[in-house]
Each structure stands twice: as C-alpha cells, then as structure tokens.
Amino acid sequence: MGTNYYLVGKTCPTCGHAEGLLHIGKSSGGWCFRLHVIPEESLNTLEDWVAMFSAPNATIVDEYGNRVVQDGMLRIITERHQDTDFDAPYKPTGWYTSWEQFHAANSSEPGPNGLLRATMDGRHCVGHGEGTWDYIAGEFS
C-alpha cells in the first residue's frame, strides 16, 4: 500500500475543487519513491519537479486531499530508509523463499538505505535517481 502525490493546477476559490491534478509519484513503504516522468510536460528529473514545486502558488496534495508543503514533499522523495539488510539471508515470509525469488516476482532490486528499487526495464522504470527515488514512465497508481 502506498500514497500518491499530486501537483494541483487551478483551485476553485468558491468550493476549493482542484482541477488539473498532475501526478508527482507514489510513496510505498520499503521502496524508493516512484517519481513520475512526464516528458510531454518537461518533467524528466527530480530537478524538473522541484522547479514545479517552487512555482508561485504551487499546491501539493496527497491522494486523500491533505496538503503537503514543498519541503515536505522533497523530504518524502529524498529522505527514505528501511532497515533491510539485503546481504543477510532472506527470512521466508509468505510466498517467497529467497531474495532472488522476491526480486524476480516484484521487478525489484536492492536500493539505497535498505530500500527496494524498481528494476530498470526501459519501459516502466526508465532510470534510478541519484538517491532514494526511481524514474517511472507511463500511468501508474
């Protein structure tokens, strides 16, 4: 389970309804942040997104409608960690008996700070960020 984040376009001053939500990405426990790459919007890197967050009147919300401050969003993306030791033997839980089996089934690989990261496939995961985020293309939630 995770939380999706959005940059709000226009907001109605009367009712507060947000129009033009732009999907920033998804935070899932134990994983690198899945930062949405949208080339047609010139959003290809974390720096591109930071420029959008810094725009006057930029509003960020999570999928539940909670507002997120710009610095808070950046921390959600860049200050992630998990207490996973990928060098230790896998402790069987549920369906998997090894790290190899887990990674193969989840298109994952060991990432920074004990996090899982998406395996680059050039289609869905198009890159790994310099820190605790992956670049993900296409529609996802």
N, C-alpha and C positions, 0 to 999 in steps of 0.2 A: 504494500500500500504506500502511496506517496501523495504529494501535494503539488499541483500545478500552479504556476505563477503567470500573471498576465500584465502587460502594459496597457493601460486604459487610454483609448482615444478621446473622444468627446464625452462629457458627462452632462446630462440634462440638469440645468440649475433648479428646475422645479421639483422633479421627482428623484433625481440622483441616479437615474438609469444610465449605465455605461454602454456606450456604443464603440464599436471598433476595437475589440479586445485583440491584442497581439500576444500570442503565446510565447513567453520567455523560455519556459522549460519546466522540468519536473525534478523535485527532490524526493528521493526514496531512501529510506533508512539503509545504511550499509553500502550505498552506491555513490559513485561520483555523480555530481549534478548533471542532468541531461539538458544541456543548453541548446535551444532550438536554433538551427542555422536556417536563415531565410534569405537566399541570395537575391531574390527579386526585390527585397526590402533593404538590400545592402547590409544585412546582418549576418556576418560570417565569422566573427570572433567575439570574445568577451569584451574587447575594447569597443567594438561597434555597439554592443548592448549598453555598456557604461555610458557612452555618449547619449544614447536614448534616455537612460535613467536620469541623466543630468540636465535634460532639456527643461526649460521653464514649464511649470505646471504638469510635469510628468507624474503620473499616479500609477502605483503598482498595487495589485491586489492578488490574493491567493484565490483558489477556486471556491472558497467559502465566502468571499466578499470582504475579507479582512484586509485592511490597508497595510502595506509593508513600506517602511522608509527605504530610501535609496541605499544608504549604508547597510541596512539590514539585509537587503536583497543581495548585495555584494558579499556579505559575510556568509549567507546561506550557500552561495556558489563556491566561495573560495576557502572557507574555514571548516571543512568537513573532516571527520575522522571516525574510525571504527576500530575496536580492539580485536581485529582479526590477525592471526599470525599464519600467513599462507605457507610458511616454511614448516609449521607444525603438522603432524598427521591430521588428516580430516577426521572429525568426530561424526560418525554416521548419524544423520538426522533425516527421518522421513524417507524420501525416495533415493537419496544419493549415498554412495559408499566411498567416494574419493573426490578430491578437488578436481581431478581431470573430468570425472563424470559430471560434477556440478557445473563446471565451466562450459563443457560441451553442450549441456542441456539449456544453459542460460545465456549463451553467447557472451560469456564474460571472461575476464582475466584479472589477475591481481593488479590493483592500482595503488596509488599513493595513500599513505596514512591508514593502511589496513582496509581500504575501501575496495569494493569490486568496481571494475570499469568495463564498459561495453567493448567488445572486440570490434576493431575496425574492419568493416566489410566493404567500404566504399559506396555503400548504398544507404544504409541506415546510420551507422556510426561512421562519419566521414573524417574524424580526427579526434585526437586526445588533446585536451588543453594542457597548458604548462603546469597546471595544478590539479585541483580536485574537481574538474569538470571535463565532460566529453562533448563533442560537437555532433549533434544529431539532426539529420535532414528528414524532410517529409513530415507527414502528420503522425502525431503520437499523443498519447494522454497518460 
